[in-house]
């Protein structure tokens, strides 16, 4: 009886191996193609990193144009002093708003944002988008009469 049971186990194992052989072959082929694809992608990423490094080095050595200086994300050049830059800070916004004698709502209308944004910027809870900073700094540099005339034209 044990001979029959052993024979039966061996035959079941043989049939199972035979059935799995085709599936394992397909899996191996898939694995080989995926590894080749991964290697190609790694080469591509390495090439792109080299190109990025070259562009960054070229940009660092290239002379800055007036357009580059005007679009600086966090600073704006002042009119009177060519080497000096103005940076956005919550304290600057607060003091400029007080100098112009504007409420947060009026300042928000002047800058084209919500009054909640002004409150968050002044409290330091948030920062304006880098693309908006030059416009904000330009508006903060206005005088009281100019700011009020801008507010009046925007309300009308």
Beta strands, then each sheet from edge to edge (+ up, - down):
strand 1: 75-77
strand 2: 85-87
sheet 1: 1+ 2-
end
